[in-house]
């Protein structure tokens, strides 16, 4: 006979209640979601236990004081029984948190905002969490020394998120493996514009302030979400199949940008021919002043540029709409699937527009004196500071050229288009890509390419 059989009836009843749940948790015996998804380079990024389906962000920004007031309404689905879950939020002051309209307990520890709902959440349950917050958002420094997060500018601000900067201006599940739809509403002083991803769905003015509402229906990783506040010249045109194209250009960059931005429809048509149908419902660009940002970024539907881009950079960032934004890396280890593909798009564009062939570009890199190309294999960066290193871009593109050499043009373009179609609006990793290539060309041996070019250390033998 077990010890529990000798408990008095009242104690036994209490024990039974504890084991089966209470009235407020509906019988759920969950555990907290993980604080981080164990990314190999950014282990604290993202969170476990739920999947976000939609962000509704309502922001109010005052450039003169650099104060941001925000409300984030996050709709998600629990992927396990949950007693608590985490959101990533760096800095800013949290005013309140509710889950399903009821006040939730919460606490802060570094970038983790831990939320404890009044009622536990069941596996598969859809829930809404609302976070009200305010303060002066931070500019973060990446491991490679670049700046991201919330970047104040002379007349406004710029929100850039790669790899984890979006947590500086809104709470969320900030890892590329969790993509969601977005509605972003931004209120700014009259005379300024607020530009974001997707389509402008509303603009209203009241009391000396103007509110802009933007909608992104297709899934988006938080690192390619953006907000640009400032004075902009807004341009509108159409791309392939009547695709709306909206550009926002700092007035000081308008003259220099006019010619290259006029190429957007033509570049998108060329990329559709090579990569398949454009994956989103709008396109465009944001051109800010040099120095406001130090790099171009493939923010979804509307890449950001620090000054007027050249044609190659425009081709690169627009190619990311297929490779990076629509097909998003499953972890930051897989960045070559973004940058190697976008770099190779530049090579192809040169080849098709009277420049060097992709093979000539490959040979120039192989025979050149830039030893940084061989610092590490593209599918295995040395650390967080190297996820945007030269091998991820250049040697990643060289891997694609090696595949093209192996399979021939017909199969190669089937691979480029098929990969974009197979994982459209999803996430993927390097193992899936290599398996996809092998299925497309089952009679070919890719062992040497994977071993020496994709994963191998040092400079491979002469091709």
C-alpha positions in Angstrom: 0.0 0.0 0.0 1.4 3.4 -1.0 1.8 6.2 1.5 -0.8 8.4 -0.2 -3.5 5.9 0.6 -3.2 6.8 4.2 -3.9 10.5 3.7 -7.0 11.8 5.4 -9.8 12.6 2.8 -9.5 16.4 3.0 -5.7 16.3 2.3 -6.2 13.8 -0.4 -8.8 16.1 -2.1 -6.4 19.0 -2.0 -3.7 17.0 -3.5 -6.0 15.8 -6.3 -7.0 19.4 -7.0 -3.3 20.4 -7.2 -2.6 17.6 -9.7 -5.5 18.3 -12.0 -5.4 22.1 -12.0 -7.5 24.8 -10.5 -10.6 26.7 -11.6 -8.5 29.6 -13.0 -6.2 27.4 -15.2 -8.8 25.1 -16.6 -6.8 22.0 -15.8 -3.7 23.1 -17.8 -0.4 21.9 -16.3 2.0 23.9 -18.5 5.5 25.1 -18.2 7.1 28.4 -19.1 8.1 28.9 -22.7 11.8 29.1 -23.4 13.7 32.4 -23.2 15.5 32.1 -26.5 15.4 29.5 -29.3 19.1 28.5 -29.0 20.2 30.2 -32.2 23.9 29.2 -32.6 25.0 32.9 -32.8 22.2 34.7 -30.9 21.0 32.2 -28.3 18.8 34.8 -26.5 17.0 35.8 -29.6 13.4 34.6 -30.0 11.4 32.6 -27.5 9.8 29.2 -27.2 6.3 28.0 -26.6 4.3 30.1 -29.1 4.2 31.3 -32.7 3.2 34.8 -33.5 0.7 35.3 -36.3 0.1 39.1 -36.2 1.6 42.3 -34.7 -0.5 45.4 -34.4 2.0 48.2 -33.5 0.7 51.7 -32.6 3.6 54.1 -32.2 3.9 57.8 -31.4 7.3 59.4 -31.9 8.4 62.9 -30.9 11.8 63.6 -32.7 12.5 66.7 -30.6 12.6 64.6 -27.3 13.3 61.2 -29.0 10.4 59.7 -27.0 8.6 56.7 -28.3 5.2 55.7 -26.9 3.9 52.3 -28.1 1.3 49.7 -27.8 2.0 46.2 -29.2 -1.0 43.9 -29.7 0.5 40.4 -30.4 -1.6 37.6 -31.6 0.0 34.2 -31.2 -0.7 30.5 -31.0 0.6 28.5 -28.1 2.8 25.5 -29.2 2.7 23.9 -25.8 0.8 24.3 -22.5 2.1 27.5 -21.1 2.2 29.1 -17.6 4.4 31.9 -18.9 6.1 33.2 -22.0 8.8 35.6 -22.9 9.0 38.6 -25.3 12.2 40.2 -26.5 12.4 43.9 -25.5 15.6 45.8 -25.1 15.2 49.0 -23.0 12.0 51.0 -22.9 9.7 51.1 -19.9 6.7 48.7 -19.7 3.5 50.3 -18.4 1.2 47.3 -18.5 0.7 43.9 -20.0 -2.6 42.1 -20.6 -3.3 38.6 -22.0 -6.8 38.1 -23.4 -7.9 41.4 -21.9 -6.9 40.4 -18.3 -3.9 41.9 -16.5 -0.9 39.7 -16.5 2.1 39.7 -14.2 5.4 40.4 -15.8 9.0 41.0 -15.0 12.2 42.2 -16.8 15.6 40.5 -17.0 17.9 41.9 -19.7 16.2 41.7 -23.0 13.6 39.2 -21.7 10.1 40.4 -20.8 8.5 37.5 -19.0 4.7 37.4 -19.0 2.6 35.3 -16.7 -1.1 35.2 -17.9 -3.9 35.2 -15.4 -5.0 31.9 -16.9 -2.6 29.3 -18.3 -2.6 28.8 -22.0 -3.4 25.4 -23.7 -1.3 24.0 -26.5 -2.9 25.2 -29.8 -4.8 28.0 -28.2 -4.7 31.4 -30.0 -4.2 34.3 -27.6 -3.6 38.1 -27.7 -1.1 39.9 -25.5 -1.0 43.7 -25.3 2.0 45.5 -24.1 2.0 49.3 -23.5 5.5 50.8 -23.3 7.4 54.1 -23.7 10.8 55.7 -23.4 13.8 56.6 -25.5 14.6 53.6 -27.7 18.2 52.5 -28.0 20.6 52.2 -30.8 22.3 48.8 -30.5 25.8 47.8 -31.6 26.1 44.5 -33.4 28.9 42.1 -32.7 30.5 43.3 -36.0 30.4 46.9 -34.8 27.5 48.1 -37.0 24.5 50.0 -35.6 20.9 48.8 -35.5 17.8 49.2 -33.5 16.4 52.8 -33.3 18.7 55.2 -35.1 17.9 58.9 -34.5 18.3 61.1 -37.6 18.5 64.9 -38.2 14.7 65.1 -38.7 13.4 61.8 -37.4 14.5 58.2 -36.9 15.1 55.0 -38.6 14.2 51.5 -37.2 16.5 48.8 -38.5 16.5 45.2 -37.2 19.2 42.9 -38.5 19.9 40.8 -36.6 18.1 41.7 -33.4 17.6 45.5 -33.5 13.8 45.4 -33.7 13.6 44.5 -30.0 14.7 48.1 -29.4 11.4 49.5 -30.6 8.7 46.8 -30.1 8.4 43.7 -28.0 8.1 40.4 -29.9 9.5 37.0 -30.8 12.6 38.4 -32.5 14.1 35.5 -34.4 13.8 34.9 -38.1 12.2 31.5 -37.6 8.9 33.2 -36.4 7.3 35.3 -39.1 4.0 37.2 -38.9 1.7 39.7 -40.6 2.0 43.3 -39.4 -0.1 46.5 -39.1 2.1 49.4 -38.1 0.6 52.8 -37.3 2.9 55.7 -36.6 2.0 59.2 -35.4 4.5 62.0 -36.0 4.4 65.8 -36.0 2.7 67.4 -39.0 5.2 67.9 -41.9 7.0 64.6 -41.3 6.3 61.3 -43.0 6.3 57.9 -41.4 7.1 55.1 -43.9 7.0 51.4 -43.2 6.6 48.1 -44.9 3.7 47.1 -47.1 0.8 49.3 -48.2 -0.3 52.6 -46.8 -3.9 52.1 -45.7 -4.6 55.3 -43.9 -3.4 58.9 -43.2 -5.2 61.2 -40.8 -4.2 64.5 -39.1 -5.4 65.9 -35.8 -4.0 68.4 -33.3 -0.7 69.1 -35.2 0.1 65.4 -35.6 -0.3 63.0 -38.5 -0.9 59.3 -38.3 0.2 56.9 -41.0 -1.1 53.3 -41.1 0.8 50.5 -43.0 -0.3 46.9 -43.6 1.8 43.9 -44.5 -0.3 40.8 -45.2 2.5 38.4 -46.1 4.5 36.9 -43.3 7.5 39.0 -42.3 10.5 38.3 -40.0 10.9 41.1 -37.4 14.4 41.9 -38.5 13.1 43.2 -41.9 10.4 45.3 -40.3 11.1 49.0 -40.5 9.9 52.5 -39.6 11.4 55.6 -41.3 10.4 59.0 -39.8 11.5 62.2 -41.5 11.1 64.5 -44.5 10.7 62.4 -47.6 9.8 63.0 -51.3 7.3 60.3 -52.0 7.2 58.7 -55.4 4.7 56.2 -56.8 4.9 54.1 -59.9 4.0 50.6 -61.0 6.1 47.5 -61.5 5.3 44.2 -63.3 1.6 43.3 -63.4 0.6 46.6 -62.0 2.6 46.1 -58.8 2.5 49.3 -56.7 6.0 50.8 -56.1 6.4 53.5 -53.5 9.7 55.2 -52.8 10.5 57.6 -50.0 13.6 59.7 -50.6 15.3 62.3 -48.4 15.1 65.6 -50.3 18.8 65.9 -50.3 19.1 62.5 -52.1 16.3 63.0 -54.6 18.4 64.2 -57.5 21.0 61.5 -57.1 18.4 58.7 -56.6 16.0 59.6 -59.4 17.7 57.7 -62.2 18.5 54.5 -60.3 15.1 54.2 -58.6 13.5 54.6 -61.9 15.0 51.2 -62.7 13.0 49.4 -60.0 10.2 48.1 -62.3 12.7 46.9 -64.9 14.9 45.2 -62.2 11.8 43.5 -60.7 10.8 42.2 -64.1 14.3 40.8 -64.7 14.3 39.2 -61.3 10.8 37.7 -61.8 12.1 36.2 -65.1 15.0 34.6 -63.2 13.6 33.9 -59.7 9.9 33.4 -60.3 6.9 35.6 -59.3 7.5 38.5 -57.0 6.4 37.3 -53.6 4.8 40.5 -52.1 1.9 42.9 -52.9 4.0 46.0 -53.1 7.6 47.2 -53.6 9.8 50.3 -53.3 12.7 51.8 -51.4 13.6 54.2 -48.6 16.6 56.4 -49.3 17.9 58.3 -46.3 20.9 60.5 -45.8 24.4 58.9 -45.8 25.3 58.5 -42.1 21.7 58.0 -40.9 22.4 54.3 -41.6 25.8 52.9 -42.6 24.5 50.0 -44.7 21.7 49.0 -47.0 19.1 46.6 -45.6 16.5 44.4 -47.3 13.5 45.6 -45.2 10.5 43.8 -46.6 8.9 45.4 -49.7 10.9 48.6 -49.2 14.7 48.2 -48.8 16.5 51.0 -46.9 19.6 52.7 -48.5 22.1 55.1 -46.9 22.1 57.6 -49.8 21.4 56.9 -53.5 22.3 53.3 -54.3 24.1 52.1 -57.3 22.4 49.7 -59.7 24.2 46.6 -58.2 23.1 47.4 -54.7 19.5 48.0 -55.8 19.6 44.6 -57.6 21.0 43.0 -54.5 18.4 44.3 -52.0 15.5 43.7 -54.4 16.7 40.1 -54.9 16.5 39.7 -51.1 12.7 40.0 -51.4 12.9 36.4 -52.8 15.9 35.2 -50.9 15.8 36.4 -47.3 12.4 38.1 -47.0 10.1 35.5 -48.6 12.5 32.5 -48.0 13.9 33.4 -44.6 16.8 31.6 -42.9 15.9 29.2 -40.1 18.8 30.5 -38.0 21.5 33.1 -38.3 23.9 30.3 -39.3 22.1 30.2 -42.7 22.7 33.8 -43.7 24.5 32.7 -46.9 21.1 31.6 -48.2 20.3 35.3 -48.1 23.5 37.0 -49.0 25.0 34.4 -51.3 21.9 34.4 -53.4 21.6 38.2 -53.5 25.2 38.6 -54.4 24.8 36.0 -57.2 21.9 38.1 -58.4 24.3 40.9 -59.0 26.6 38.6 -60.9 23.7 37.5 -63.1 22.5 41.0 -63.7 26.0 42.0 -64.9 26.1 38.9 -67.1 22.7 39.8 -68.7 23.5 43.5 -69.1 26.8 43.6 -71.0 29.1 43.1 -68.0 31.3 40.2 -66.9 29.9 36.7 -66.9 29.2 35.1 -63.5 32.1 32.7 -64.3 34.4 35.6 -64.9 33.4 37.1 -61.6 34.0 33.7 -59.9 37.5 33.4 -61.5 38.4 37.0 -60.5 37.5 36.2 -56.9 39.4 32.9 -56.9 42.5 34.4 -58.5 42.3 37.7 -56.5 44.2 38.8 -53.5 41.3 39.2 -51.1 42.1 36.5 -48.6 39.0 37.4 -46.6 37.0 35.3 -49.0 38.5 32.2 -47.5 38.3 33.2 -43.8 35.6 30.6 -43.0 33.1 28.5 -44.9 29.9 30.3 -45.8 27.6 27.8 -44.1 29.6 27.9 -40.9 30.5 31.5 -39.9 33.2 31.7 -37.2 30.8 33.6 -34.8 28.2 36.3 -34.4 30.5 39.0 -35.7 31.0 37.0 -38.9 27.4 36.3 -40.0 27.7 39.2 -42.5 31.3 38.5 -43.3 32.8 38.4 -46.8 32.6 34.6 -47.2 28.9 34.6 -46.6 28.4 37.0 -49.6 31.2 36.2 -52.0 32.0 32.5 -51.3 28.2 31.9 -50.9 27.7 33.2 -54.4 30.7 31.0 -55.6 28.8 27.9 -54.2 25.9 28.8 -56.5 28.2 29.2 -59.5 29.7 25.8 -58.7 26.2 24.3 -58.7 25.5 26.0 -62.0 28.7 24.5 -63.5 27.7 21.1 -62.3 24.1 21.0 -63.5 23.9 23.3 -66.4 21.7 26.4 -66.9 18.4 24.7 -67.4 18.5 22.8 -64.1 20.2 25.6 -62.3 17.4 28.1 -63.1 14.9 25.4 -62.0 16.8 25.3 -58.7 16.7 29.1 -58.2 13.0 29.3 -59.0 12.0 26.1 -57.4 13.7 27.0 -54.1 11.9 30.3 -53.9 8.6 28.6 -54.7 9.0 25.7 -52.4 9.6 27.9 -49.3 7.7 31.0 -50.3 6.8 33.0 -47.1 8.5 30.3 -45.0 11.8 29.5 -43.4 14.5 27.1 -44.5 18.1 26.1 -43.7 21.2 24.9 -45.5 20.4 21.2 -45.0 17.1 21.7 -46.8 18.8 23.5 -49.6 21.4 20.9 -50.3 18.8 18.2 -50.2 16.6 20.3 -52.6 19.6 20.6 -55.1 20.3 16.9 -54.9 16.6 16.1 -55.7 16.7 18.4 -58.7 19.8 16.7 -60.1 19.8 13.1 -58.7 22.4 12.0 -61.3 25.0 14.5 -60.1 27.5 14.2 -57.2 27.6 17.3 -55.1 29.9 15.9 -52.4 32.9 18.0 -53.4 30.9 21.3 -53.5 29.3 20.7 -50.1 32.6 19.5 -48.5 35.1 22.0 -50.0 33.1 25.1 -51.0 30.1 25.2 -48.6 31.5 23.7 -45.4 35.3 23.4 -45.9 37.9 25.6 -44.3 40.4 27.5 -46.4 40.7 28.0 -50.1 39.6 25.0 -52.1 41.8 23.5 -54.8 41.7 25.1 -58.2 38.3 24.5 -59.7 
